[in-house]
Structure formats: structure tokens, C-alpha cells
Amino acid sequence: MSDTPPDRLSVNPNSPYFVRELLERGVGIKFKGVERRDVEEYSISEGWVRVALGKKTDRKGNPLTIKLVGPVEAWFQSGGAAAAAEGEENAEG
């Protein structure tokens, strides 16, 4: 698995950009130089993030989101397969 997150990722299971394995690793997002933890979806190449608009929901119960435009950086918070293998080696030794 790659050490760079995909160009676009969503936390909504109904989205075509939802990938559970990547989200389980934890993805950090920095938007306009500030780390954000409320991002629902992002696109690095297009330069935008979608964040929940308070506690408001649509009629299907999904959070209402707003699209913010600006520079986006993404990274994995955990190492994934390489870190898992390393952790197993440390546990054995």
C-alpha cells in the first residue's frame, strides 16, 4: 500500500470515493495551513474540502456540508502495512 493518500477521499460510505482500508489507517488533513478534523471529503488536485455545517442534516439524515476552497494537504496518521509488520516483529522479539 502506498504511503501517500489518494487525491480524493470521502468518509461517506455511499460515496464512490469511500475506501474503508485507507480511512482505518487514519488520514490527516491540513487546509490553508490549519489541521482539521471535521473534513467529510477532500480533493487535493481541485483544492477543496467538504466540512459538516454544524449539526444540521438533510432529510435522509446525512450531514449538510459546505465546500471550502483552498490548498489541501493530506497524510496517513499511521504507517499501514509497513508499520503493522514492524509492530509484529517488535512484539515477537
Biopython code that builds the backbone (N, CA, C, O; Angstrom):
import numpy as np
from Bio.PDB.StructureBuilder import StructureBuilder

atoms = [
    (1, "MET", "N", (0.839, -1.178, 0.000)),
    (1, "MET", "CA", (0.000, 0.000, 0.000)),
    (1, "MET", "C", (0.887, 1.245, 0.000)),
    (1, "MET", "O", (1.952, 1.252, 0.617)),
    (2, "SER", "N", (0.467, 2.245, -0.658)),
    (2, "SER", "CA", (1.246, 3.472, -0.806)),
    (2, "SER", "C", (1.244, 4.287, 0.489)),
    (2, "SER", "O", (0.327, 4.184, 1.304)),
    (3, "ASP", "N", (2.296, 5.102, 0.661)),
    (3, "ASP", "CA", (2.380, 5.969, 1.835)),
    (3, "ASP", "C", (1.763, 7.337, 1.597)),
    (3, "ASP", "O", (1.788, 8.186, 2.487)),
    (4, "THR", "N", (1.205, 7.567, 0.399)),
    (4, "THR", "CA", (0.532, 8.832, 0.124)),
    (4, "THR", "C", (-0.962, 8.577, -0.037)),
    (4, "THR", "O", (-1.357, 7.640, -0.730)),
    (5, "PRO", "N", (-1.786, 9.391, 0.588)),
    (5, "PRO", "CA", (-3.232, 9.219, 0.464)),
    (5, "PRO", "C", (-3.696, 9.514, -0.962)),
    (5, "PRO", "O", (-2.983, 10.177, -1.715)),
    (6, "PRO", "N", (-4.875, 9.031, -1.341)),
    (6, "PRO", "CA", (-5.385, 9.298, -2.683)),
    (6, "PRO", "C", (-5.713, 10.775, -2.880)),
    (6, "PRO", "O", (-5.822, 11.534, -1.917)),
    (7, "ASP", "N", (-5.865, 11.163, -4.127)),
    (7, "ASP", "CA", (-6.180, 12.550, -4.459)),
    (7, "ASP", "C", (-7.529, 12.965, -3.894)),
    (7, "ASP", "O", (-7.719, 14.124, -3.526)),
    (8, "ARG", "N", (-8.465, 12.025, -3.823)),
    (8, "ARG", "CA", (-9.802, 12.343, -3.324)),
    (8, "ARG", "C", (-10.288, 11.201, -2.445)),
    (8, "ARG", "O", (-10.130, 10.032, -2.797)),
    (9, "LEU", "N", (-10.876, 11.534, -1.307)),
    (9, "LEU", "CA", (-11.342, 10.536, -0.356)),
    (9, "LEU", "C", (-12.541, 11.085, 0.401)),
    (9, "LEU", "O", (-12.614, 12.282, 0.681)),
    (10, "SER", "N", (-13.482, 10.201, 0.732)),
    (10, "SER", "CA", (-14.694, 10.599, 1.436)),
    (10, "SER", "C", (-14.949, 9.658, 2.609)),
    (10, "SER", "O", (-14.587, 8.483, 2.547)),
    (11, "VAL", "N", (-15.570, 10.160, 3.677)),
    (11, "VAL", "CA", (-15.942, 9.327, 4.819)),
    (11, "VAL", "C", (-17.360, 8.784, 4.684)),
    (11, "VAL", "O", (-17.786, 7.973, 5.506)),
    (12, "ASN", "N", (-18.097, 9.215, 3.664)),
    (12, "ASN", "CA", (-19.469, 8.769, 3.433)),
    (12, "ASN", "C", (-19.455, 7.422, 2.720)),
    (12, "ASN", "O", (-18.946, 7.339, 1.602)),
    (13, "PRO", "N", (-20.003, 6.349, 3.333)),
    (13, "PRO", "CA", (-19.985, 5.021, 2.701)),
    (13, "PRO", "C", (-20.727, 4.960, 1.366)),
    (13, "PRO", "O", (-20.478, 4.044, 0.582)),
    (14, "ASN", "N", (-21.617, 5.889, 1.082)),
    (14, "ASN", "CA", (-22.356, 5.892, -0.180)),
    (14, "ASN", "C", (-21.587, 6.566, -1.311)),
    (14, "ASN", "O", (-22.019, 6.521, -2.463)),
    (15, "SER", "N", (-20.458, 7.186, -1.000)),
    (15, "SER", "CA", (-19.667, 7.895, -1.997)),
    (15, "SER", "C", (-18.791, 6.926, -2.788)),
    (15, "SER", "O", (-18.309, 5.941, -2.230)),
    (16, "PRO", "N", (-18.575, 7.193, -4.089)),
    (16, "PRO", "CA", (-17.646, 6.345, -4.857)),
    (16, "PRO", "C", (-16.196, 6.543, -4.427)),
    (16, "PRO", "O", (-15.334, 5.761, -4.828)),
    (17, "TYR", "N", (-15.902, 7.564, -3.624)),
    (17, "TYR", "CA", (-14.549, 7.849, -3.160)),
    (17, "TYR", "C", (-14.297, 7.328, -1.744)),
    (17, "TYR", "O", (-13.300, 7.696, -1.122)),
    (18, "PHE", "N", (-15.184, 6.482, -1.231)),
    (18, "PHE", "CA", (-15.055, 5.891, 0.100)),
    (18, "PHE", "C", (-14.188, 4.634, 0.010)),
    (18, "PHE", "O", (-14.488, 3.725, -0.764)),
    (19, "VAL", "N", (-13.100, 4.583, 0.811)),
    (19, "VAL", "CA", (-12.232, 3.402, 0.873)),
    (19, "VAL", "C", (-11.962, 3.123, 2.348)),
    (19, "VAL", "O", (-11.173, 3.820, 2.987)),
    (20, "ARG", "N", (-12.624, 2.097, 2.882)),
    (20, "ARG", "CA", (-12.561, 1.785, 4.307)),
    (20, "ARG", "C", (-11.131, 1.510, 4.787)),
    (20, "ARG", "O", (-10.743, 1.967, 5.862)),
    (21, "GLU", "N", (-10.349, 0.771, 4.002)),
    (21, "GLU", "CA", (-8.991, 0.406, 4.420)),
    (21, "GLU", "C", (-8.119, 1.647, 4.643)),
    (21, "GLU", "O", (-7.325, 1.691, 5.583)),
    (22, "LEU", "N", (-8.271, 2.649, 3.778)),
    (22, "LEU", "CA", (-7.484, 3.871, 3.921)),
    (22, "LEU", "C", (-7.943, 4.693, 5.119)),
    (22, "LEU", "O", (-7.124, 5.278, 5.827)),
    (23, "LEU", "N", (-9.249, 4.736, 5.344)),
    (23, "LEU", "CA", (-9.775, 5.504, 6.471)),
    (23, "LEU", "C", (-9.384, 4.874, 7.804)),
    (23, "LEU", "O", (-9.203, 5.583, 8.795)),
    (24, "GLU", "N", (-9.251, 3.535, 7.836)),
    (24, "GLU", "CA", (-8.847, 2.856, 9.062)),
    (24, "GLU", "C", (-7.415, 3.214, 9.442)),
    (24, "GLU", "O", (-7.068, 3.186, 10.623)),
    (25, "ARG", "N", (-6.582, 3.549, 8.467)),
    (25, "ARG", "CA", (-5.211, 3.986, 8.758)),
    (25, "ARG", "C", (-5.197, 5.370, 9.395)),
    (25, "ARG", "O", (-4.252, 5.724, 10.099)),
    (26, "GLY", "N", (-6.228, 6.137, 9.153)),
    (26, "GLY", "CA", (-6.295, 7.498, 9.660)),
    (26, "GLY", "C", (-5.666, 8.456, 8.664)),
    (26, "GLY", "O", (-4.503, 8.290, 8.295)),
    (27, "VAL", "N", (-6.408, 9.441, 8.230)),
    (27, "VAL", "CA", (-5.916, 10.428, 7.271)),
    (27, "VAL", "C", (-5.958, 11.801, 7.924)),
    (27, "VAL", "O", (-7.008, 12.250, 8.385)),
    (28, "GLY", "N", (-4.813, 12.461, 7.957)),
    (28, "GLY", "CA", (-4.745, 13.821, 8.476)),
    (28, "GLY", "C", (-4.923, 14.806, 7.331)),
    (28, "GLY", "O", (-4.415, 14.584, 6.232)),
    (29, "ILE", "N", (-5.640, 15.890, 7.582)),
    (29, "ILE", "CA", (-5.908, 16.905, 6.561)),
    (29, "ILE", "C", (-5.464, 18.264, 7.086)),
    (29, "ILE", "O", (-5.803, 18.656, 8.202)),
    (30, "LYS", "N", (-4.711, 18.965, 6.273)),
    (30, "LYS", "CA", (-4.338, 20.341, 6.579)),
    (30, "LYS", "C", (-4.936, 21.209, 5.474)),
    (30, "LYS", "O", (-4.625, 21.029, 4.296)),
    (31, "PHE", "N", (-5.794, 22.149, 5.863)),
    (31, "PHE", "CA", (-6.475, 23.034, 4.920)),
    (31, "PHE", "C", (-6.070, 24.466, 5.234)),
    (31, "PHE", "O", (-6.286, 24.952, 6.344)),
    (32, "LYS", "N", (-5.487, 25.136, 4.255)),
    (32, "LYS", "CA", (-4.985, 26.504, 4.417)),
    (32, "LYS", "C", (-4.025, 26.609, 5.603)),
    (32, "LYS", "O", (-4.037, 27.596, 6.340)),
    (33, "GLY", "N", (-3.194, 25.578, 5.776)),
    (33, "GLY", "CA", (-2.181, 25.596, 6.823)),
    (33, "GLY", "C", (-2.665, 25.227, 8.209)),
    (33, "GLY", "O", (-1.879, 25.263, 9.156)),
    (34, "VAL", "N", (-3.943, 24.868, 8.363)),
    (34, "VAL", "CA", (-4.511, 24.517, 9.664)),
    (34, "VAL", "C", (-5.016, 23.082, 9.606)),
    (34, "VAL", "O", (-5.747, 22.713, 8.687)),
    (35, "GLU", "N", (-4.622, 22.266, 10.596)),
    (35, "GLU", "CA", (-5.086, 20.883, 10.634)),
    (35, "GLU", "C", (-6.561, 20.850, 11.025)),
    (35, "GLU", "O", (-6.977, 21.490, 11.991)),
    (36, "ARG", "N", (-7.350, 20.086, 10.251)),
    (36, "ARG", "CA", (-8.799, 19.999, 10.500)),
    (36, "ARG", "C", (-9.175, 18.559, 10.749)),
    (36, "ARG", "O", (-8.630, 17.644, 10.131)),
    (37, "ARG", "N", (-10.114, 18.363, 11.662)),
    (37, "ARG", "CA", (-10.579, 17.014, 11.989)),
    (37, "ARG", "C", (-12.044, 16.811, 11.603)),
    (37, "ARG", "O", (-12.605, 15.744, 11.852)),
    (38, "ASP", "N", (-12.670, 17.822, 10.999)),
    (38, "ASP", "CA", (-14.092, 17.737, 10.662)),
    (38, "ASP", "C", (-14.340, 17.596, 9.163)),
    (38, "ASP", "O", (-15.427, 17.924, 8.689)),
    (39, "VAL", "N", (-13.360, 17.118, 8.414)),
    (39, "VAL", "CA", (-13.470, 17.027, 6.955)),
    (39, "VAL", "C", (-14.256, 15.773, 6.577)),
    (39, "VAL", "O", (-13.926, 14.673, 7.019)),
    (40, "GLU", "N", (-15.289, 15.939, 5.766)),
    (40, "GLU", "CA", (-16.101, 14.824, 5.276)),
    (40, "GLU", "C", (-15.539, 14.265, 3.970)),
    (40, "GLU", "O", (-15.598, 13.058, 3.736)),
    (41, "GLU", "N", (-14.998, 15.129, 3.128)),
    (41, "GLU", "CA", (-14.440, 14.726, 1.836)),
    (41, "GLU", "C", (-13.414, 15.772, 1.423)),
    (41, "GLU", "O", (-13.531, 16.942, 1.788)),
    (42, "TYR", "N", (-12.395, 15.347, 0.650)),
    (42, "TYR", "CA", (-11.403, 16.300, 0.178)),
    (42, "TYR", "C", (-10.947, 15.941, -1.225)),
    (42, "TYR", "O", (-11.084, 14.798, -1.661)),
    (43, "SER", "N", (-10.399, 16.930, -1.932)),
    (43, "SER", "CA", (-9.761, 16.728, -3.228)),
    (43, "SER", "C", (-8.513, 17.606, -3.251)),
    (43, "SER", "O", (-8.599, 18.832, -3.189)),
    (44, "ILE", "N", (-7.346, 16.955, -3.342)),
    (44, "ILE", "CA", (-6.088, 17.692, -3.337)),
    (44, "ILE", "C", (-5.898, 18.442, -4.649)),
    (44, "ILE", "O", (-5.543, 19.620, -4.642)),
    (45, "SER", "N", (-6.133, 17.766, -5.786)),
    (45, "SER", "CA", (-5.876, 18.388, -7.087)),
    (45, "SER", "C", (-6.826, 19.551, -7.376)),
    (45, "SER", "O", (-6.428, 20.536, -7.997)),
    (46, "GLU", "N", (-8.070, 19.442, -6.931)),
    (46, "GLU", "CA", (-9.037, 20.517, -7.159)),
    (46, "GLU", "C", (-8.975, 21.576, -6.062)),
    (46, "GLU", "O", (-9.532, 22.661, -6.232)),
    (47, "GLY", "N", (-8.310, 21.290, -4.939)),
    (47, "GLY", "CA", (-8.118, 22.268, -3.878)),
    (47, "GLY", "C", (-9.375, 22.612, -3.099)),
    (47, "GLY", "O", (-9.715, 23.787, -2.966)),
    (48, "TRP", "N", (-10.082, 21.590, -2.573)),
    (48, "TRP", "CA", (-11.261, 21.859, -1.757)),
    (48, "TRP", "C", (-11.469, 20.770, -0.710)),
    (48, "TRP", "O", (-10.972, 19.651, -0.839)),
    (49, "VAL", "N", (-12.213, 21.127, 0.323)),
    (49, "VAL", "CA", (-12.657, 20.175, 1.339)),
    (49, "VAL", "C", (-14.143, 20.404, 1.578)),
    (49, "VAL", "O", (-14.652, 21.506, 1.373)),
    (50, "ARG", "N", (-14.826, 19.367, 2.008)),
    (50, "ARG", "CA", (-16.223, 19.483, 2.434)),
    (50, "ARG", "C", (-16.259, 19.226, 3.934)),
    (50, "ARG", "O", (-15.749, 18.215, 4.416)),
    (51, "VAL", "N", (-16.866, 20.149, 4.661)),
    (51, "VAL", "CA", (-16.997, 20.007, 6.109)),
    (51, "VAL", "C", (-18.462, 20.094, 6.490)),
    (51, "VAL", "O", (-19.263, 20.735, 5.810)),
    (52, "ALA", "N", (-18.799, 19.429, 7.603)),
    (52, "ALA", "CA", (-20.175, 19.433, 8.088)),
    (52, "ALA", "C", (-20.565, 20.836, 8.526)),
    (52, "ALA", "O", (-19.754, 21.572, 9.088)),
    (53, "LEU", "N", (-21.800, 21.192, 8.266)),
    (53, "LEU", "CA", (-22.335, 22.507, 8.606)),
    (53, "LEU", "C", (-23.079, 22.391, 9.938)),
    (53, "LEU", "O", (-24.307, 22.315, 9.966)),
    (54, "GLY", "N", (-22.329, 22.377, 11.030)),
    (54, "GLY", "CA", (-22.925, 22.233, 12.352)),
    (54, "GLY", "C", (-23.545, 20.860, 12.533)),
    (54, "GLY", "O", (-22.995, 19.865, 12.061)),
    (55, "LYS", "N", (-24.666, 20.794, 13.200)),
    (55, "LYS", "CA", (-25.347, 19.523, 13.430)),
    (55, "LYS", "C", (-26.539, 19.344, 12.493)),
    (55, "LYS", "O", (-27.370, 18.459, 12.702)),
    (56, "LYS", "N", (-26.622, 20.181, 11.463)),
    (56, "LYS", "CA", (-27.746, 20.123, 10.537)),
    (56, "LYS", "C", (-27.641, 18.897, 9.643)),
    (56, "LYS", "O", (-26.546, 18.508, 9.236)),
    (57, "THR", "N", (-28.794, 18.286, 9.339)),
    (57, "THR", "CA", (-28.829, 17.124, 8.467)),
    (57, "THR", "C", (-29.875, 17.321, 7.374)),
    (57, "THR", "O", (-30.791, 18.132, 7.507)),
    (58, "ASP", "N", (-29.718, 16.561, 6.292)),
    (58, "ASP", "CA", (-30.721, 16.603, 5.239)),
    (58, "ASP", "C", (-31.850, 15.640, 5.605)),
    (58, "ASP", "O", (-31.836, 15.053, 6.687)),
    (59, "ARG", "N", (-32.803, 15.477, 4.734)),
    (59, "ARG", "CA", (-33.973, 14.655, 5.066)),
    (59, "ARG", "C", (-33.649, 13.169, 5.150)),
    (59, "ARG", "O", (-34.462, 12.391, 5.651)),
    (60, "LYS", "N", (-32.486, 12.763, 4.671)),
    (60, "LYS", "CA", (-32.062, 11.360, 4.763)),
    (60, "LYS", "C", (-31.158, 11.116, 5.966)),
    (60, "LYS", "O", (-30.706, 9.991, 6.178)),
    (61, "GLY", "N", (-30.890, 12.154, 6.756)),
    (61, "GLY", "CA", (-30.069, 12.013, 7.950)),
    (61, "GLY", "C", (-28.585, 12.235, 7.731)),
    (61, "GLY", "O", (-27.798, 12.107, 8.668)),
    (62, "ASN", "N", (-28.184, 12.569, 6.500)),
    (62, "ASN", "CA", (-26.777, 12.846, 6.213)),
    (62, "ASN", "C", (-26.454, 14.279, 6.617)),
    (62, "ASN", "O", (-27.305, 15.160, 6.495)),
    (63, "PRO", "N", (-25.233, 14.523, 7.097)),
    (63, "PRO", "CA", (-24.898, 15.893, 7.487)),
    (63, "PRO", "C", (-24.854, 16.830, 6.281)),
    (63, "PRO", "O", (-24.389, 16.454, 5.205)),
    (64, "LEU", "N", (-25.347, 18.059, 6.475)),
    (64, "LEU", "CA", (-25.205, 19.069, 5.443)),
    (64, "LEU", "C", (-23.753, 19.512, 5.424)),
    (64, "LEU", "O", (-23.135, 19.683, 6.475)),
    (65, "THR", "N", (-23.212, 19.695, 4.235)),
    (65, "THR", "CA", (-21.805, 20.062, 4.120)),
    (65, "THR", "C", (-21.646, 21.346, 3.326)),
    (65, "THR", "O", (-22.522, 21.738, 2.556)),
    (66, "ILE", "N", (-20.512, 21.987, 3.533)),
    (66, "ILE", "CA", (-20.166, 23.180, 2.787)),
    (66, "ILE", "C", (-18.793, 22.935, 2.169)),
    (66, "ILE", "O", (-17.918, 22.333, 2.791)),
    (67, "LYS", "N", (-18.620, 23.405, 0.947)),
    (67, "LYS", "CA", (-17.368, 23.218, 0.219)),
    (67, "LYS", "C", (-16.489, 24.445, 0.417)),
    (67, "LYS", "O", (-16.882, 25.561, 0.076)),
    (68, "LEU", "N", (-15.294, 24.233, 0.970)),
    (68, "LEU", "CA", (-14.335, 25.311, 1.193)),
    (68, "LEU", "C", (-13.185, 25.139, 0.207)),
    (68, "LEU", "O", (-12.682, 24.028, 0.038)),
    (69, "VAL", "N", (-12.763, 26.219, -0.445)),
    (69, "VAL", "CA", (-11.725, 26.166, -1.466)),
    (69, "VAL", "C", (-10.424, 26.736, -0.927)),
    (69, "VAL", "O", (-10.410, 27.792, -0.294)),
    (70, "GLY", "N", (-9.324, 26.022, -1.186)),
    (70, "GLY", "CA", (-8.003, 26.457, -0.751)),
    (70, "GLY", "C", (-7.021, 25.312, -0.846)),
    (70, "GLY", "O", (-7.401, 24.211, -1.244)),
    (71, "PRO", "N", (-5.757, 25.542, -0.489)),
    (71, "PRO", "CA", (-4.752, 24.479, -0.572)),
    (71, "PRO", "C", (-5.017, 23.372, 0.448)),
    (71, "PRO", "O", (-5.325, 23.643, 1.608)),
    (72, "VAL", "N", (-4.893, 22.122, -0.003)),
    (72, "VAL", "CA", (-5.174, 20.952, 0.823)),
    (72, "VAL", "C", (-3.942, 20.054, 0.864)),
    (72, "VAL", "O", (-3.332, 19.778, -0.169)),
    (73, "GLU", "N", (-3.582, 19.601, 2.055)),
    (73, "GLU", "CA", (-2.518, 18.618, 2.237)),
    (73, "GLU", "C", (-3.113, 17.434, 2.976)),
    (73, "GLU", "O", (-3.938, 17.618, 3.871)),
    (74, "ALA", "N", (-2.703, 16.203, 2.614)),
    (74, "ALA", "CA", (-3.194, 15.004, 3.281)),
    (74, "ALA", "C", (-2.034, 14.070, 3.573)),
    (74, "ALA", "O", (-1.057, 14.027, 2.825)),
    (75, "TRP", "N", (-2.144, 13.318, 4.671)),
    (75, "TRP", "CA", (-1.129, 12.331, 5.032)),
    (75, "TRP", "C", (-1.796, 11.243, 5.863)),
    (75, "TRP", "O", (-2.870, 11.442, 6.431)),
    (76, "PHE", "N", (-1.131, 10.079, 5.923)),
    (76, "PHE", "CA", (-1.623, 8.993, 6.760)),
    (76, "PHE", "C", (-1.088, 9.178, 8.170)),
    (76, "PHE", "O", (0.088, 9.492, 8.357)),
    (77, "GLN", "N", (-1.952, 8.983, 9.164)),
    (77, "GLN", "CA", (-1.544, 9.147, 10.547)),
    (77, "GLN", "C", (-0.876, 7.894, 11.097)),
    (77, "GLN", "O", (-0.090, 7.979, 12.040)),
    (78, "SER", "N", (-1.175, 6.729, 10.521)),
    (78, "SER", "CA", (-0.493, 5.504, 10.921)),
    (78, "SER", "C", (0.215, 4.939, 9.695)),
    (78, "SER", "O", (-0.115, 5.280, 8.559)),
    (79, "GLY", "N", (1.185, 4.076, 9.939)),
    (79, "GLY", "CA", (2.049, 3.583, 8.873)),
    (79, "GLY", "C", (1.450, 2.543, 7.962)),
    (79, "GLY", "O", (2.022, 2.284, 6.904)),
    (80, "GLY", "N", (0.331, 1.927, 8.305)),
    (80, "GLY", "CA", (-0.271, 0.928, 7.440)),
    (80, "GLY", "C", (0.435, -0.404, 7.523)),
    (80, "GLY", "O", (0.824, -0.826, 8.612)),
    (81, "ALA", "N", (0.612, -1.081, 6.392)),
    (81, "ALA", "CA", (1.165, -2.434, 6.340)),
    (81, "ALA", "C", (2.603, -2.468, 6.845)),
    (81, "ALA", "O", (2.973, -3.393, 7.568)),
    (82, "ALA", "N", (3.414, -1.492, 6.485)),
    (82, "ALA", "CA", (4.810, -1.471, 6.912)),
    (82, "ALA", "C", (4.902, -1.338, 8.430)),
    (82, "ALA", "O", (5.711, -2.022, 9.056)),
    (83, "ALA", "N", (4.106, -0.489, 9.019)),
    (83, "ALA", "CA", (4.126, -0.300, 10.467)),
    (83, "ALA", "C", (3.556, -1.517, 11.190)),
    (83, "ALA", "O", (4.026, -1.867, 12.272)),
    (84, "ALA", "N", (2.546, -2.167, 10.600)),
    (84, "ALA", "CA", (1.963, -3.364, 11.188)),
    (84, "ALA", "C", (2.988, -4.486, 11.233)),
    (84, "ALA", "O", (3.100, -5.176, 12.246)),
    (85, "ALA", "N", (3.739, -4.681, 10.152)),
    (85, "ALA", "CA", (4.763, -5.712, 10.097)),
    (85, "ALA", "C", (5.869, -5.402, 11.111)),
    (85, "ALA", "O", (6.374, -6.306, 11.776)),
    (86, "GLU", "N", (6.236, -4.149, 11.225)),
    (86, "GLU", "CA", (7.265, -3.720, 12.178)),
    (86, "GLU", "C", (6.793, -3.955, 13.611)),
    (86, "GLU", "O", (7.575, -4.379, 14.462)),
    (87, "GLY", "N", (5.527, -3.684, 13.875)),
    (87, "GLY", "CA", (4.960, -3.900, 15.200)),
    (87, "GLY", "C", (4.941, -5.369, 15.570)),
    (87, "GLY", "O", (5.161, -5.714, 16.732)),
    (88, "GLU", "N", (4.680, -6.253, 14.595)),
    (88, "GLU", "CA", (4.689, -7.691, 14.849)),
    (88, "GLU", "C", (6.092, -8.167, 15.184)),
    (88, "GLU", "O", (6.268, -9.010, 16.064)),
    (89, "GLU", "N", (7.093, -7.636, 14.491)),
    (89, "GLU", "CA", (8.475, -8.009, 14.768)),
    (89, "GLU", "C", (8.885, -7.590, 16.167)),
    (89, "GLU", "O", (9.570, -8.339, 16.863)),
    (90, "ASN", "N", (8.474, -6.403, 16.587)),
    (90, "ASN", "CA", (8.809, -5.916, 17.941)),
    (90, "ASN", "C", (8.105, -6.731, 19.009)),
    (90, "ASN", "O", (8.659, -6.923, 20.092)),
    (91, "ALA", "N", (6.893, -7.218, 18.738)),
    (91, "ALA", "CA", (6.139, -7.990, 19.700)),
    (91, "ALA", "C", (6.779, -9.364, 19.913)),
    (91, "ALA", "O", (6.758, -9.896, 21.023)),
    (92, "GLU", "N", (7.347, -9.938, 18.844)),
    (92, "GLU", "CA", (7.970, -11.244, 18.934)),
    (92, "GLU", "C", (9.291, -11.206, 19.679)),
    (92, "GLU", "O", (9.621, -12.128, 20.425)),
    (93, "GLY", "N", (10.060, -10.115, 19.468)),
    (93, "GLY", "CA", (11.432, -10.029, 19.927)),
    (93, "GLY", "C", (11.608, -9.702, 21.336)),
    (93, "GLY", "O", (12.740, -9.608, 21.812)),
]
sb = StructureBuilder()
sb.init_structure("model")
sb.init_model(0)
sb.init_chain("A")
sb.init_seg("    ")
for serial, (resi, resn, name, xyz) in enumerate(atoms, 1):
    if name == "N":
        sb.init_residue(resn, " ", resi, " ")
    sb.init_atom(name, np.array(xyz, "f"), 0.0, 1.0, " ", f" {name:<3s}", serial, name[0])
structure = sb.get_structure()
